[in-house]
Amino acid sequence: MSQKAVFYHAGCGVCVDAERQFAESLDASRFNVEIVHLGETPNRLAEAEKAGVKSVPAFVIGGQPYHINFGANLSDLK
């Protein structure tokens, strides 16, 4: 059974690079990856915040946020 992984990003260069490096390379037999572009779906900002995301790009896997590099604060996207 695969574990859900949500990759939140804002479309910036750092985010796009992280998507290529990490989100697209996760083992599909282990992870069901959902990619959420917060610039295109701002209605999901509250969801990301509730999950503990402080900046993007970030993964939430098993309820735990994992921040990758730094693209933008979540507050900058509001």
C-alpha positions, 0 to 999 in steps of 0.5 A, spaced: 500 500 500 502 506 498 503 512 502 500 519 500 505 524 499 503 531 498 508 536 494 506 543 495 509 549 491 508 556 488 511 555 481 518 559 482 524 556 480 526 553 486 519 549 486 520 547 479 527 544 480 525 541 487 519 538 483 523 535 478 528 532 483 524 529 488 516 529 487 517 526 480 522 521 482 519 518 488 518 510 488 510 510 485 510 503 489 511 506 495 508 513 494 502 516 491 504 523 490 499 529 489 502 535 486 499 542 489 501 548 485 499 553 490 499 559 485 494 556 481 490 553 487 490 558 493 484 555 496 489 550 498 493 554 502 489 553 509 490 546 508 498 546 507 498 551 513 494 546 517 499 540 515 505 545 518 507 547 511 511 554 513 515 555 506 515 552 499 517 547 496 515 542 501 512 535 502 507 532 507 508 525 508 505 521 513 502 528 516 509 530 517 512 536 513 518 536 510 521 543 507 526 543 501 530 549 500 527 555 500 522 558 495 517 562 498 514 563 505 506 561 505 504 568 508 507 571 501 502 567 497 496 570 501 
